[in-house]
Amino acid sequence: MEKDERRLGDRILSALELALEHGNLTVAEPLAQALELCMTAFGGPDAVDHRGVPTRLLQALDRLDSLRRAEKAA
């Protein structure tokens, strides 16, 4: 976990990355869902989120997709 990870989403992302490093799809799936919930729970119906999507998140989602495909092929 990085030193400046104070937000829940950052911590969930770190846990997701660890699950992916271990190839653990059973744990990675609910972590990805929790991360999605965390990121979409922002400010109400009229709120606009101006943050960009972090590269770390995009990489983790790519790795999750690869792990899903590998599990289906097995």
C-alpha positions as a printed Julia matrix, in Angstrom:
74×3 Matrix{Float64}:
   0.0     0.0     0.0
   1.33    3.39   -0.93
   2.08    5.89    1.81
  -0.5     8.48    0.73
  -3.48    6.11    0.31
  -6.1     7.72    2.5
  -9.17    7.18    0.38
 -11.05    3.92    0.58
 -10.89    3.52   -3.21
  -7.09    3.71   -3.14
  -6.92    0.97   -0.54
  -9.35   -1.24   -2.41
  -7.31   -0.73   -5.58
  -4.17   -1.86   -3.74
  -5.98   -4.96   -2.5
  -7.23   -5.65   -6.03
  -3.7    -5.35   -7.41
  -2.46   -7.81   -4.78
  -5.24  -10.3    -5.59
  -4.33  -10.02   -9.27
  -0.63  -10.57   -8.52
  -1.65  -13.8    -6.8
  -3.97  -14.76   -9.66
  -6.9   -14.95   -7.23
 -10.02  -14.24   -9.28
 -12.29  -15.27   -6.38
 -11.01  -12.31   -4.36
 -10.37   -9.94   -7.27
 -13.98   -9.99   -8.53
 -15.64   -8.62   -5.35
 -12.81   -6.13   -4.88
 -13.43   -4.78   -8.4
 -17.14   -4.5    -7.57
 -16.36   -2.7    -4.3
 -14.04   -0.33   -6.15
 -16.76    0.44   -8.68
 -19.23    1.18   -5.88
 -16.71    3.39   -4.16
 -15.93    5.36   -7.31
 -19.57    5.85   -8.35
 -20.74    7.01   -4.92
 -19.87   10.62   -5.59
 -21.87   13.67   -4.57
 -25.41   12.93   -5.75
 -27.32   13.05   -9.03
 -26.13   16.48  -10.23
 -22.49   16.1    -9.22
 -19.78   16.1   -11.87
 -16.56   14.25  -11.18
 -13.64   15.98  -12.87
 -11.01   13.42  -11.87
  -9.37   11.4   -14.59
  -9.18    7.63  -14.46
  -5.87    6.67  -12.85
  -3.48    4.6   -14.97
  -3.19    2.14  -12.07
  -6.92    1.49  -12.24
  -6.89    0.93  -16.0
  -3.98   -1.47  -15.68
  -5.7    -3.39  -12.88
  -8.9    -3.71  -14.92
  -6.9    -4.97  -17.91
  -5.22   -7.54  -15.68
  -8.6    -8.56  -14.25
  -9.97   -9.05  -17.75
  -6.94  -11.17  -18.68
  -7.37  -13.29  -15.54
 -11.07  -13.8   -16.34
 -10.22  -14.95  -19.89
  -7.52  -17.3   -18.57
  -9.95  -18.84  -16.07
 -12.55  -19.43  -18.81
  -9.96  -21.02  -21.09
  -8.79  -23.4   -18.36
